[in-house]
Amino acid sequence: MPHCIIEYSKELENKIKPTELIDKVYRGTLKSNLFEDEDIKTRTIEFENHQTGNKKINFINVTVRILSGRSQELRQLLSKSILNEFEDINIQAISITIEICEIEKESYSKLVL
């Protein structure tokens, strides 16, 4: 745990590689000191079709799914730790958002084969 899902506008691939997005989110998650290295799962999803209002604005949206039970302060720490990794991004006219979502422990199942 956690599952870090990075959604981004396809046009950004001209400016930043998906592997760089993964690295930034991974580093921010690790720097939060809330998770062990081997437990961080990170993946990307590109969107060719998107719209904000009546405009097509580039975006990066990171959703981090974690098991329930962490305080609001720790969830906020995780969000800010990830967002801090994007401070050096040199892209104009972009929206970057981070959302921490809880998974109910009682309904979570896992199988590793």
Buried (B, 14 or more C-beta within 10 A) or exposed (E): BBBBBBBBBEBBEEEBEBEEBBEBBBBBBBBBEBBEEEEBBBEBEBEEEBEEEEEEEBBBBBBBBBEEEBEEEBBEBBBEBBBBBBEEBEEEEBEBEBEBEEBEEEEEEEEEE
